């Protein structure tokens, strides 16, 4: 997958990801524009127990600091 810090994903890569996410969210009956609330387990971004609202499609950097 890569982090694409030095290169942009190709159009084919982006299209493939969009199709995969659309298929998987459809199977799970999840609106890709919706949000979800989860309880943080605790990290450098949020204390344990904090209710956090995220988009249905969120990256791991949305939930806390990451080097990958």
Buried (B, 14 or more C-beta within 10 A) or exposed (E): EEEEEEEEEEEEEEEEEEEEBEEEBEEEEBEEEEEEEEEBEEEEEBEEEEEBEEEBBBEEEEBBEEEE
